[in-house]
Amino acid sequence: PLIETLSASPEIIYLGIKSTNVTSVTAERYKLPLGVYITDVIMDSPAFEAGLQCGDIITALNGNSVLTIQSFSEKLYQCGNGQQIQVKVKRLGKDGYKEVEFPVTVGVRY
């Protein structure tokens, strides 16, 4: 389905993040929640505008759990340009990880 979506449209949907998977081994070793760890947020991207930060761990898109970059991408590519989605993240604070939800307006990269 992902290949069909990408080949049917010249627009590539994106949030503007670089990320890595938090595997069960990584989660245990570093005491992290499972999900998609944001390593970089691109300046002026949809993620930047919404307030997502490096170190946030994405756990869900529109209420659908995402534990890997692959599942994150599959759900993201089902969205349309300009669509607002809910991105649920775990953010580290002084009292540990707290769940925060952000409305993000999806953009395109040409």
N, CA, C and O atoms as a GROMACS GRO file, in nm:
protein
  440
    1PRO      N    1   0.081  -0.122   0.000
    1PRO     CA    2   0.000   0.000   0.000
    1PRO      C    3   0.085   0.128   0.000
    1PRO      O    4   0.049   0.227  -0.063
    2LEU      N    5   0.197   0.124   0.071
    2LEU     CA    6   0.284   0.242   0.078
    2LEU      C    7   0.340   0.276  -0.059
    2LEU      O    8   0.343   0.393  -0.098
    3ILE      N    9   0.386   0.175  -0.133
    3ILE     CA   10   0.442   0.198  -0.266
    3ILE      C   11   0.335   0.252  -0.360
    3ILE      O   12   0.363   0.342  -0.439
    4GLU      N   13   0.214   0.200  -0.353
    4GLU     CA   14   0.105   0.250  -0.436
    4GLU      C   15   0.077   0.396  -0.406
    4GLU      O   16   0.060   0.476  -0.498
    5THR      N   17   0.071   0.432  -0.278
    5THR     CA   18   0.045   0.569  -0.238
    5THR      C   19   0.153   0.663  -0.291
    5THR      O   20   0.122   0.768  -0.346
    6LEU      N   21   0.278   0.624  -0.274
    6LEU     CA   22   0.388   0.710  -0.317
    6LEU      C   23   0.396   0.722  -0.468
    6LEU      O   24   0.428   0.829  -0.520
    7SER      N   25   0.366   0.614  -0.541
    7SER     CA   26   0.375   0.619  -0.687
    7SER      C   27   0.255   0.690  -0.750
    7SER      O   28   0.265   0.736  -0.863
    8ALA      N   29   0.144   0.700  -0.680
    8ALA     CA   30   0.023   0.762  -0.734
    8ALA      C   31   0.026   0.914  -0.720
    8ALA      O   32  -0.054   0.982  -0.784
    9SER      N   33   0.114   0.967  -0.640
    9SER     CA   34   0.115   1.111  -0.615
    9SER      C   35   0.257   1.165  -0.618
    9SER      O   36   0.348   1.102  -0.562
   10PRO      N   37   0.278   1.280  -0.682
   10PRO     CA   38   0.411   1.341  -0.682
   10PRO      C   39   0.444   1.407  -0.548
   10PRO      O   40   0.560   1.440  -0.522
   11GLU      N   41   0.344   1.426  -0.466
   11GLU     CA   42   0.364   1.489  -0.336
   11GLU      C   43   0.406   1.386  -0.233
   11GLU      O   44   0.348   1.277  -0.226
   12ILE      N   45   0.504   1.419  -0.153
   12ILE     CA   46   0.546   1.332  -0.044
   12ILE      C   47   0.506   1.399   0.086
   12ILE      O   48   0.554   1.507   0.120
   13ILE      N   49   0.417   1.334   0.159
   13ILE     CA   50   0.368   1.386   0.286
   13ILE      C   51   0.480   1.376   0.389
   13ILE      O   52   0.550   1.275   0.397
   14TYR      N   53   0.496   1.482   0.469
   14TYR     CA   54   0.600   1.475   0.572
   14TYR      C   55   0.566   1.563   0.692
   14TYR      O   56   0.486   1.656   0.683
   15LEU      N   57   0.631   1.531   0.804
   15LEU     CA   58   0.619   1.613   0.924
   15LEU      C   59   0.743   1.698   0.944
   15LEU      O   60   0.736   1.805   1.006
   16GLY      N   61   0.855   1.654   0.892
   16GLY     CA   62   0.978   1.730   0.906
   16GLY      C   63   1.061   1.685   1.026
   16GLY      O   64   1.114   1.768   1.100
   17ILE      N   65   1.071   1.555   1.045
   17ILE     CA   66   1.153   1.503   1.155
   17ILE      C   67   1.251   1.401   1.101
   17ILE      O   68   1.231   1.342   0.995
   18LYS      N   69   1.357   1.380   1.176
   18LYS     CA   70   1.446   1.267   1.158
   18LYS      C   71   1.428   1.184   1.284
   18LYS      O   72   1.412   1.239   1.393
   19SER      N   73   1.431   1.053   1.269
   19SER     CA   74   1.396   0.969   1.384
   19SER      C   75   1.464   0.834   1.378
   19SER      O   76   1.526   0.796   1.278
   20THR      N   77   1.451   0.763   1.488
   20THR     CA   78   1.502   0.627   1.498
   20THR      C   79   1.405   0.547   1.585
   20THR      O   80   1.332   0.604   1.666
   21ASN      N   81   1.404   0.416   1.567
   21ASN     CA   82   1.318   0.330   1.648
   21ASN      C   83   1.374   0.313   1.789
   21ASN      O   84   1.495   0.302   1.807
   22VAL      N   85   1.284   0.312   1.887
   22VAL     CA   86   1.322   0.272   2.022
   22VAL      C   87   1.284   0.125   2.032
   22VAL      O   88   1.166   0.091   2.049
   23THR      N   89   1.382   0.038   2.023
   23THR     CA   90   1.357  -0.105   2.030
   23THR      C   91   1.341  -0.146   2.176
   23THR      O   92   1.367  -0.067   2.267
   24SER      N   93   1.299  -0.269   2.199
   24SER     CA   94   1.284  -0.317   2.336
   24SER      C   95   1.418  -0.319   2.409
   24SER      O   96   1.424  -0.292   2.529
   25VAL      N   97   1.526  -0.350   2.337
   25VAL     CA   98   1.659  -0.350   2.398
   25VAL      C   99   1.700  -0.208   2.437
   25VAL      O  100   1.748  -0.184   2.548
   26THR      N  101   1.681  -0.113   2.345
   26THR     CA  102   1.714   0.027   2.372
   26THR      C  103   1.627   0.081   2.486
   26THR      O  104   1.676   0.151   2.575
   27ALA      N  105   1.498   0.047   2.483
   27ALA     CA  106   1.406   0.094   2.585
   27ALA      C  107   1.450   0.047   2.724
   27ALA      O  108   1.448   0.124   2.820
   28GLU      N  109   1.489  -0.079   2.733
   28GLU     CA  110   1.531  -0.133   2.862
   28GLU      C  111   1.663  -0.071   2.907
   28GLU      O  112   1.678  -0.034   3.024
   29ARG      N  113   1.757  -0.061   2.816
   29ARG     CA  114   1.890  -0.010   2.851
   29ARG      C  115   1.887   0.136   2.897
   29ARG      O  116   1.954   0.173   2.994
   30TYR      N  117   1.808   0.220   2.826
   30TYR     CA  118   1.807   0.363   2.855
   30TYR      C  119   1.680   0.412   2.925
   30TYR      O  120   1.661   0.532   2.943
   31LYS      N  121   1.595   0.319   2.965
   31LYS     CA  122   1.470   0.353   3.034
   31LYS      C  123   1.383   0.448   2.952
   31LYS      O  124   1.338   0.551   3.000
   32LEU      N  125   1.361   0.410   2.825
   32LEU     CA  126   1.281   0.489   2.733
   32LEU      C  127   1.150   0.419   2.702
   32LEU      O  128   1.143   0.296   2.706
   33PRO      N  129   1.045   0.495   2.671
   33PRO     CA  130   0.921   0.433   2.622
   33PRO      C  131   0.943   0.381   2.479
   33PRO      O  132   1.028   0.433   2.406
   34LEU      N  133   0.868   0.280   2.439
   34LEU     CA  134   0.874   0.230   2.302
   34LEU      C  135   0.809   0.332   2.209
   34LEU      O  136   0.712   0.398   2.246
   35GLY      N  137   0.863   0.344   2.088
   35GLY     CA  138   0.805   0.435   1.990
   35GLY      C  139   0.910   0.483   1.892
   35GLY      O  140   1.012   0.418   1.872
   36VAL      N  141   0.883   0.598   1.833
   36VAL     CA  142   0.972   0.659   1.733
   36VAL      C  143   1.037   0.781   1.796
   36VAL      O  144   0.972   0.882   1.822
   37TYR      N  145   1.167   0.771   1.821
   37TYR     CA  146   1.245   0.875   1.889
   37TYR      C  147   1.284   0.983   1.789
   37TYR      O  148   1.347   0.954   1.688
   38ILE      N  149   1.247   1.108   1.817
   38ILE     CA  150   1.280   1.219   1.728
   38ILE      C  151   1.423   1.264   1.757
   38ILE      O  152   1.454   1.309   1.867
   39THR      N  153   1.511   1.250   1.655
   39THR     CA  154   1.651   1.290   1.670
   39THR      C  155   1.675   1.431   1.618
   39THR      O  156   1.772   1.496   1.656
   40ASP      N  157   1.585   1.480   1.529
   40ASP     CA  158   1.600   1.615   1.474
   40ASP      C  159   1.465   1.663   1.424
   40ASP      O  160   1.385   1.585   1.372
   41VAL      N  161   1.440   1.792   1.442
   41VAL     CA  162   1.319   1.855   1.389
   41VAL      C  163   1.365   1.961   1.290
   41VAL      O  164   1.442   2.051   1.325
   42ILE      N  165   1.317   1.952   1.167
   42ILE     CA  166   1.357   2.044   1.061
   42ILE      C  167   1.293   2.181   1.086
   42ILE      O  168   1.173   2.192   1.110
   43MET      N  169   1.375   2.284   1.078
   43MET     CA  170   1.329   2.423   1.099
   43MET      C  171   1.214   2.455   1.003
   43MET      O  172   1.221   2.423   0.884
   44ASP      N  173   1.110   2.519   1.055
   44ASP     CA  174   0.993   2.564   0.979
   44ASP      C  175   0.910   2.450   0.919
   44ASP      O  176   0.829   2.475   0.829
   45SER      N  177   0.929   2.328   0.965
   45SER     CA  178   0.850   2.214   0.917
   45SER      C  179   0.718   2.208   0.996
   45SER      O  180   0.703   2.279   1.096
   46PRO      N  181   0.624   2.123   0.954
   46PRO     CA  182   0.501   2.105   1.030
   46PRO      C  183   0.528   2.063   1.176
   46PRO      O  184   0.460   2.110   1.267
   47ALA      N  185   0.625   1.975   1.198
   47ALA     CA  186   0.658   1.931   1.334
   47ALA      C  187   0.712   2.047   1.417
   47ALA      O  188   0.677   2.062   1.534
   48PHE      N  189   0.797   2.129   1.357
   48PHE     CA  190   0.854   2.246   1.424
   48PHE      C  191   0.743   2.343   1.463
   48PHE      O  192   0.738   2.391   1.576
   49GLU      N  193   0.655   2.371   1.368
   49GLU     CA  194   0.544   2.465   1.392
   49GLU      C  195   0.451   2.415   1.503
   49GLU      O  196   0.395   2.495   1.579
   50ALA      N  197   0.435   2.284   1.514
   50ALA     CA  198   0.345   2.226   1.615
   50ALA      C  199   0.409   2.219   1.753
   50ALA      O  200   0.338   2.207   1.853
   51GLY      N  201   0.542   2.228   1.761
   51GLY     CA  202   0.608   2.225   1.891
   51GLY      C  203   0.674   2.093   1.927
   51GLY      O  204   0.716   2.075   2.041
   52LEU      N  205   0.684   2.000   1.832
   52LEU     CA  206   0.755   1.876   1.860
   52LEU      C  207   0.904   1.907   1.878
   52LEU      O  208   0.956   2.001   1.818
   53GLN      N  209   0.971   1.828   1.961
   53GLN     CA  210   1.110   1.856   1.995
   53GLN      C  211   1.196   1.730   1.983
   53GLN      O  212   1.146   1.618   1.988
   54CYS      N  213   1.327   1.754   1.966
   54CYS     CA  214   1.422   1.643   1.971
   54CYS      C  215   1.408   1.576   2.107
   54CYS      O  216   1.394   1.644   2.209
   55GLY      N  217   1.410   1.445   2.109
   55GLY     CA  218   1.395   1.371   2.233
   55GLY      C  219   1.253   1.325   2.260
   55GLY      O  220   1.231   1.235   2.341
   56ASP      N  221   1.154   1.386   2.191
   56ASP     CA  222   1.017   1.336   2.203
   56ASP      C  223   1.011   1.197   2.141
   56ASP      O  224   1.084   1.166   2.047
   57ILE      N  225   0.923   1.113   2.195
   57ILE     CA  226   0.904   0.979   2.141
   57ILE      C  227   0.760   0.966   2.095
   57ILE      O  228   0.667   0.968   2.176
   58ILE      N  229   0.742   0.954   1.963
   58ILE     CA  230   0.608   0.942   1.905
   58ILE      C  231   0.553   0.803   1.934
   58ILE      O  232   0.618   0.702   1.907
   59THR      N  233   0.432   0.800   1.991
   59THR     CA  234   0.370   0.672   2.025
   59THR      C  235   0.240   0.647   1.948
   59THR      O  236   0.194   0.533   1.941
   60ALA      N  237   0.180   0.754   1.890
   60ALA     CA  238   0.054   0.735   1.817
   60ALA      C  239   0.029   0.850   1.720
   60ALA      O  240   0.068   0.964   1.745
   61LEU      N  241  -0.037   0.817   1.610
   61LEU     CA  242  -0.087   0.915   1.513
   61LEU      C  243  -0.237   0.895   1.502
   61LEU      O  244  -0.283   0.785   1.472
   62ASN      N  245  -0.313   1.000   1.526
   62ASN     CA  246  -0.460   0.993   1.520
   62ASN      C  247  -0.516   0.876   1.600
   62ASN      O  248  -0.611   0.810   1.556
   63GLY      N  249  -0.457   0.850   1.716
   63GLY     CA  250  -0.506   0.744   1.803
   63GLY      C  251  -0.459   0.605   1.767
   63GLY      O  252  -0.491   0.509   1.837
   64ASN      N  253  -0.383   0.591   1.659
   64ASN     CA  254  -0.330   0.462   1.617
   64ASN      C  255  -0.186   0.448   1.666
   64ASN      O  256  -0.102   0.532   1.636
   65SER      N  257  -0.160   0.343   1.740
   65SER     CA  258  -0.028   0.320   1.796
   65SER      C  259   0.078   0.307   1.687
   65SER      O  260   0.057   0.242   1.585
   66VAL      N  261   0.193   0.370   1.710
   66VAL     CA  262   0.309   0.354   1.621
   66VAL      C  263   0.430   0.323   1.708
   66VAL      O  264   0.466   0.400   1.797
   67LEU      N  265   0.493   0.211   1.680
   67LEU     CA  266   0.611   0.171   1.756
   67LEU      C  267   0.737   0.167   1.671
   67LEU      O  268   0.847   0.151   1.723
   68THR      N  269   0.720   0.182   1.538
   68THR     CA  270   0.836   0.179   1.448
   68THR      C  271   0.822   0.290   1.344
   68THR      O  272   0.714   0.342   1.321
   69ILE      N  273   0.934   0.324   1.283
   69ILE     CA  274   0.933   0.424   1.176
   69ILE      C  275   0.845   0.375   1.062
   69ILE      O  276   0.776   0.455   0.999
   70GLN      N  277   0.848   0.245   1.034
   70GLN     CA  278   0.766   0.190   0.926
   70GLN      C  279   0.617   0.213   0.952
   70GLN      O  280   0.546   0.259   0.864
   71SER      N  281   0.569   0.181   1.072
   71SER     CA  282   0.427   0.200   1.101
   71SER      C  283   0.392   0.348   1.105
   71SER      O  284   0.283   0.388   1.065
   72PHE      N  285   0.484   0.431   1.154
   72PHE     CA  286   0.465   0.576   1.154
   72PHE      C  287   0.448   0.625   1.010
   72PHE      O  288   0.354   0.699   0.981
   73SER      N  289   0.538   0.584   0.921
   73SER     CA  290   0.534   0.628   0.781
   73SER      C  291   0.406   0.580   0.712
   73SER      O  292   0.344   0.657   0.639
   74GLU      N  293   0.368   0.455   0.734
   74GLU     CA  294   0.246   0.403   0.672
   74GLU      C  295   0.124   0.485   0.710
   74GLU      O  296   0.041   0.515   0.625
   75LYS      N  297   0.113   0.522   0.837
   75LYS     CA  298  -0.001   0.602   0.882
   75LYS      C  299   0.008   0.746   0.832
   75LYS      O  300  -0.093   0.805   0.795
   76LEU      N  301   0.128   0.801   0.830
   76LEU     CA  302   0.146   0.938   0.783
   76LEU      C  303   0.111   0.951   0.635
   76LEU      O  304   0.046   1.047   0.596
   77TYR      N  305   0.154   0.854   0.552
   77TYR     CA  306   0.132   0.863   0.408
   77TYR      C  307  -0.014   0.843   0.369
   77TYR      O  308  -0.050   0.863   0.253
   78GLN      N  309  -0.098   0.804   0.464
   78GLN     CA  310  -0.242   0.794   0.438
   78GLN      C  311  -0.310   0.929   0.452
   78GLN      O  312  -0.428   0.944   0.418
   79CYS      N  313  -0.236   1.028   0.501
   79CYS     CA  314  -0.291   1.162   0.523
   79CYS      C  315  -0.274   1.246   0.397
   79CYS      O  316  -0.194   1.216   0.309
   80GLY      N  317  -0.352   1.354   0.391
   80GLY     CA  318  -0.343   1.445   0.278
   80GLY      C  319  -0.277   1.576   0.318
   80GLY      O  320  -0.272   1.611   0.436
   81ASN      N  321  -0.226   1.647   0.219
   81ASN     CA  322  -0.163   1.776   0.242
   81ASN      C  323  -0.262   1.871   0.309
   81ASN      O  324  -0.375   1.887   0.264
   82GLY      N  325  -0.219   1.934   0.416
   82GLY     CA  326  -0.303   2.029   0.488
   82GLY      C  327  -0.395   1.965   0.592
   82GLY      O  328  -0.464   2.036   0.665
   83GLN      N  329  -0.396   1.832   0.600
   83GLN     CA  330  -0.479   1.763   0.698
   83GLN      C  331  -0.420   1.779   0.838
   83GLN      O  332  -0.298   1.768   0.856
   84GLN      N  333  -0.505   1.804   0.935
   84GLN     CA  334  -0.457   1.813   1.073
   84GLN      C  335  -0.468   1.676   1.138
   84GLN      O  336  -0.573   1.612   1.134
   85ILE      N  337  -0.358   1.632   1.198
   85ILE     CA  338  -0.355   1.503   1.267
   85ILE      C  339  -0.314   1.525   1.412
   85ILE      O  340  -0.257   1.628   1.448
   86GLN      N  341  -0.343   1.426   1.495
   86GLN     CA  342  -0.303   1.431   1.635
   86GLN      C  343  -0.182   1.340   1.653
   86GLN      O  344  -0.187   1.221   1.624
   87VAL      N  345  -0.072   1.399   1.701
   87VAL     CA  346   0.050   1.324   1.724
   87VAL      C  347   0.070   1.313   1.875
   87VAL      O  348   0.085   1.414   1.943
   88LYS      N  349   0.069   1.190   1.925
   88LYS     CA  350   0.088   1.166   2.068
   88LYS      C  351   0.233   1.131   2.092
   88LYS      O  352   0.288   1.041   2.027
   89VAL      N  353   0.296   1.202   2.186
   89VAL     CA  354   0.437   1.176   2.217
   89VAL      C  355   0.454   1.158   2.367
   89VAL      O  356   0.369   1.198   2.446
   90LYS      N  357   0.566   1.098   2.403
   90LYS     CA  358   0.610   1.094   2.542
   90LYS      C  359   0.727   1.193   2.547
   90LYS      O  360   0.822   1.181   2.470
   91ARG      N  361   0.718   1.289   2.638
   91ARG     CA  362   0.821   1.392   2.653
   91ARG      C  363   0.880   1.382   2.792
   91ARG      O  364   0.807   1.373   2.891
   92LEU      N  365   1.012   1.384   2.799
   92LEU     CA  366   1.082   1.375   2.926
   92LEU      C  367   1.077   1.509   3.000
   92LEU      O  368   1.113   1.613   2.945
   93GLY      N  369   1.031   1.502   3.123
   93GLY     CA  370   1.030   1.619   3.211
   93GLY      C  371   1.103   1.583   3.340
   93GLY      O  372   1.160   1.475   3.351
   94LYS      N  373   1.100   1.673   3.436
   94LYS     CA  374   1.172   1.647   3.561
   94LYS      C  375   1.115   1.529   3.639
   94LYS      O  376   1.184   1.470   3.722
   95ASP      N  377   0.989   1.495   3.613
   95ASP     CA  378   0.925   1.382   3.681
   95ASP      C  379   0.913   1.258   3.592
   95ASP      O  380   0.828   1.172   3.617
   96GLY      N  381   0.995   1.248   3.489
   96GLY     CA  382   0.989   1.134   3.399
   96GLY      C  383   0.912   1.168   3.272
   96GLY      O  384   0.888   1.285   3.243
   97TYR      N  385   0.874   1.065   3.197
   97TYR     CA  386   0.804   1.085   3.070
   97TYR      C  387   0.656   1.112   3.094
   97TYR      O  388   0.590   1.042   3.171
   98LYS      N  389   0.606   1.214   3.027
   98LYS     CA  390   0.463   1.248   3.032
   98LYS      C  391   0.408   1.243   2.890
   98LYS      O  392   0.478   1.276   2.794
   99GLU      N  393   0.283   1.202   2.878
   99GLU     CA  394   0.219   1.196   2.747
   99GLU      C  395   0.165   1.333   2.710
   99GLU      O  396   0.096   1.398   2.790
  100VAL      N  397   0.196   1.377   2.589
  100VAL     CA  398   0.151   1.507   2.538
  100VAL      C  399   0.098   1.484   2.398
  100VAL      O  400   0.155   1.404   2.323
  101GLU      N  401  -0.008   1.553   2.361
  101GLU     CA  402  -0.065   1.538   2.228
  101GLU      C  403  -0.057   1.672   2.154
  101GLU      O  404  -0.088   1.776   2.212
  102PHE      N  405  -0.016   1.667   2.028
  102PHE     CA  406   0.000   1.787   1.947
  102PHE      C  407  -0.085   1.778   1.820
  102PHE      O  408  -0.084   1.676   1.752
  103PRO      N  409  -0.160   1.885   1.787
  103PRO     CA  410  -0.223   1.890   1.656
  103PRO      C  411  -0.117   1.936   1.557
  103PRO      O  412  -0.052   2.038   1.578
  104VAL      N  413  -0.099   1.860   1.448
  104VAL     CA  414   0.002   1.892   1.348
  104VAL      C  415  -0.067   1.896   1.212
  104VAL      O  416  -0.141   1.804   1.176
  105THR      N  417  -0.044   2.003   1.137
  105THR     CA  418  -0.096   2.013   1.001
  105THR      C  419   0.009   1.956   0.907
  105THR      O  420   0.118   2.011   0.894
  106VAL      N  421  -0.025   1.847   0.843
  106VAL     CA  422   0.067   1.774   0.756
  106VAL      C  423   0.104   1.860   0.635
  106VAL      O  424   0.020   1.931   0.579
  107GLY      N  425   0.230   1.852   0.596
  107GLY     CA  426   0.278   1.925   0.479
  107GLY      C  427   0.328   1.830   0.372
  107GLY      O  428   0.324   1.708   0.389
  108VAL      N  429   0.376   1.888   0.262
  108VAL     CA  430   0.433   1.806   0.154
  108VAL      C  431   0.575   1.852   0.125
  108VAL      O  432   0.611   1.968   0.146
  109ARG      N  433   0.651   1.758   0.077
  109ARG     CA  434   0.787   1.787   0.033
  109ARG      C  435   0.790   1.748  -0.115
  109ARG      O  436   0.752   1.637  -0.152
  110TYR      N  437   0.834   1.840  -0.197
  110TYR     CA  438   0.834   1.817  -0.344
  110TYR      C  439   0.969   1.769  -0.389
  110TYR      O  440   0.989   1.744  -0.508
   0.00000   0.00000   0.00000
